[in-house]
Amino acid sequence: MTIGVLININNKLMSQDRDLDYLNRHRVIYKRDPVSDAPSDETQHYRFYENGTYECYHLFKSKAKINTYKSLKWHLLVLRYLNQDMNHKQFREVAIHVSQKSNGFTTFVISNHRLEGIIKSLKDVDIEIPPKNRIRKIIFKDNCGLDRIEKLKLVGKILGKSKRASDSDIYEAMLCLHEDSNKITTSSLAKYLEVSTRTIFRNMTDALRVEKQKLNDETLQRIKLHPLQRRTNRKII
């Protein structure tokens, strides 16, 4: 299988959807809800963790794609952690599939040499240790029946009750705004969490600022791509 494949603009734009079928056919686990942490509250739509949980691994859920080597390595590490019965040969095949740009998971072409280096670095990692993960407070259930706008309002309502806007609350709000392709700003976060902009400024850590910029860059990239994709599709038709 060739990794560093160069594709023309039409193929590039037509392969934006992730090829999850491969992972599903090979029964690769890429999503897992918390196992040990119990929710503080649970409804038909969501599970709420008042103190947060680090055990939620939902890969490839948002429209954002892997856009750095560091992010690619983290995704592959999580796949290895969630699929501990997978042997090295099977993991390597999955890693190649996820890393190949034409399969829609990444925004860049990676060389064979660099990918093999990442795979090798993960070979001897202790897969009993959970990969570093972001804290989550609200996890929506599959097929909960809520659209993105309804989820956005619900998260704002739940997290806004505290009036404190902790760093985990801010991050949760950032993810929801990002999923709905909205630009993340101090004002939008304050409005969303029903707190003052001063509260957001006070609780916005350096790590959150970096994440905010990253998510906004991904949203901008997605917005720029869609008109180009539509024009290309019309030409193909």
C-alpha positions in Angstrom: 0.0 0.0 0.0 1.5 3.4 -1.0 1.3 6.0 1.7 2.8 9.2 0.2 0.4 9.2 -2.7 -0.2 12.4 -4.6 -3.7 13.0 -5.9 -5.2 15.6 -8.2 -7.6 18.2 -7.0 -10.7 16.4 -8.1 -9.8 13.2 -6.2 -8.7 15.3 -3.3 -12.0 17.1 -3.0 -14.1 14.0 -3.6 -12.3 12.0 -0.8 -13.1 14.3 2.1 -15.4 11.9 3.8 -13.5 9.6 6.1 -13.3 5.9 5.1 -14.8 4.5 8.3 -16.1 1.5 6.4 -12.6 0.0 6.5 -12.5 0.3 10.3 -16.0 -1.0 10.8 -15.4 -4.0 8.5 -12.2 -4.9 10.5 -14.1 -4.3 13.8 -11.6 -1.6 14.9 -12.8 0.2 18.0 -12.5 3.9 17.6 -15.1 5.0 20.2 -15.5 4.2 23.9 -17.5 5.9 26.6 -16.2 6.1 30.2 -15.8 2.7 31.8 -14.9 3.3 35.4 -16.4 6.8 35.9 -20.0 6.9 36.8 -22.2 9.8 35.5 -23.6 12.3 38.1 -26.8 12.5 36.1 -28.2 10.6 33.1 -31.1 11.3 30.8 -32.3 9.8 27.5 -30.1 12.3 25.7 -26.8 12.5 27.6 -24.6 11.6 30.6 -23.3 14.4 32.8 -20.1 14.1 34.8 -20.0 16.9 37.4 -16.3 16.4 38.1 -15.5 15.5 34.5 -14.1 12.3 33.0 -10.9 11.6 31.1 -12.2 8.2 29.9 -14.2 9.4 26.9 -12.5 8.5 23.6 -14.6 9.4 20.6 -12.3 9.5 17.5 -13.4 10.9 14.2 -16.7 12.3 15.7 -16.3 15.9 14.6 -15.7 17.2 11.0 -12.2 18.3 12.0 -9.4 16.3 10.6 -5.9 15.3 11.8 -3.7 18.2 10.7 -0.4 17.6 12.6 2.0 14.7 13.2 1.5 15.0 16.9 -2.3 14.6 16.5 -1.8 11.7 14.1 0.4 9.9 16.7 -2.2 10.5 19.4 -5.0 9.1 17.3 -2.9 6.0 16.5 -2.0 5.6 20.2 -5.7 5.7 21.2 -6.5 3.1 18.5 -3.8 0.9 19.9 -5.1 1.4 23.4 -8.7 0.7 22.5 -7.8 -2.4 20.5 -5.4 -4.2 22.8 -6.0 -7.6 21.1 -4.7 -6.3 17.8 -1.3 -7.6 16.8 1.4 -5.5 15.3 0.7 -6.4 11.7 -3.0 -5.5 12.1 -2.2 -2.2 13.9 0.3 -1.3 11.1 -2.4 -1.8 8.5 -4.9 0.3 10.4 -2.2 3.0 10.9 -1.5 3.1 7.2 -5.2 3.4 6.4 -5.7 6.3 8.8 -2.6 8.1 7.7 -3.2 7.9 4.0 -4.6 11.3 3.1 -6.9 10.0 0.3 -8.9 8.1 3.0 -10.1 11.4 4.5 -8.6 11.3 8.0 -5.7 13.7 7.6 -5.1 17.0 5.8 -1.5 16.2 4.8 0.6 13.6 3.0 3.0 11.7 5.2 6.1 9.9 3.9 6.6 6.1 4.4 9.7 6.8 6.5 7.9 9.2 8.9 4.9 6.9 9.3 7.1 3.9 10.0 8.9 5.9 12.6 5.6 6.7 14.4 4.4 3.1 14.2 7.8 1.9 15.6 7.6 4.4 18.5 4.2 3.1 19.5 5.2 -0.6 19.3 6.6 -0.8 22.9 4.2 1.7 24.5 2.4 0.3 27.6 -1.1 0.0 26.3 -2.5 -0.5 29.8 -1.9 3.1 30.5 -4.7 5.3 29.1 -3.5 7.9 26.5 -3.6 11.6 27.7 -7.0 12.9 27.1 -9.2 16.0 27.5 -11.7 16.1 30.4 -15.3 15.9 29.3 -18.4 16.7 31.3 -21.3 16.0 28.9 -21.4 13.0 26.6 -24.4 12.7 24.3 -25.7 9.3 23.6 -25.8 7.8 20.1 -29.0 8.5 18.2 -30.1 10.8 21.0 -32.4 12.6 18.6 -30.9 16.1 19.2 -29.4 18.2 16.4 -26.3 20.3 16.8 -28.2 23.4 17.7 -30.2 21.6 20.4 -27.0 20.1 21.8 -25.4 23.5 21.8 -28.2 25.1 23.8 -28.4 22.2 26.2 -24.7 22.2 27.0 -24.8 26.0 27.5 -27.8 25.6 29.9 -26.2 22.8 31.9 -22.7 24.3 32.2 -24.0 27.9 32.6 -25.7 27.0 35.9 -22.4 27.3 37.9 -21.6 30.8 36.7 -18.0 30.0 37.2 -16.9 28.7 33.8 -14.0 26.4 34.7 -11.4 25.4 32.1 -13.3 22.2 31.5 -16.5 24.1 30.9 -14.8 26.4 28.5 -13.3 23.5 26.6 -16.7 21.7 26.4 -18.2 24.9 25.0 -15.4 25.3 22.5 -16.0 21.8 21.2 -19.7 22.4 20.7 -19.2 25.7 18.9 -16.5 24.1 16.7 -18.8 21.2 15.9 -21.4 23.7 14.7 -18.7 25.5 12.5 -18.9 28.6 14.6 -15.9 30.8 15.3 -14.8 30.5 18.9 -14.5 34.0 20.5 -14.4 35.2 24.1 -17.8 36.8 23.5 -19.4 33.6 22.0 -18.0 31.6 24.9 -19.4 34.1 27.5 -22.8 34.1 25.8 -22.8 30.4 25.5 -21.9 29.8 29.2 -24.0 32.8 30.4 -21.0 34.4 32.2 -19.1 37.7 31.7 -16.3 38.0 29.2 -14.1 38.8 32.2 -14.8 35.4 33.6 -13.7 33.8 30.3 -10.5 35.9 30.2 -9.7 34.9 33.8 -10.2 31.2 33.3 -8.7 30.9 29.8 -5.5 29.0 30.2 -2.6 29.0 27.7 -3.5 25.5 26.7 -7.1 26.5 26.0 -5.9 29.5 23.9 -3.8 27.2 21.8 -6.7 24.8 21.4 -9.0 27.7 20.5 -6.7 28.8 17.7 -6.4 25.3 16.4 -10.2 24.7 16.3 -10.8 28.1 14.6 -8.1 27.3 12.0 -9.9 23.9 11.3 -13.2 25.7 11.0 -11.8 28.3 8.6 -10.2 25.5 6.5 -13.5 23.7 6.3 -15.4 26.8 5.3 -12.9 27.6 2.5 -13.0 24.0 1.2 -16.8 23.7 0.8 -17.3 26.3 -2.0 -14.4 24.9 -3.9 -15.7 21.4 -3.5 -19.2 22.5 -4.8 -17.6 24.2 -7.8 -15.5 21.2 -8.6 -18.5 18.8 -8.3 -20.5 20.9 -10.7 -17.8 20.7 -13.3 -17.6 17.0 -12.9 -21.4 16.7 -13.4 
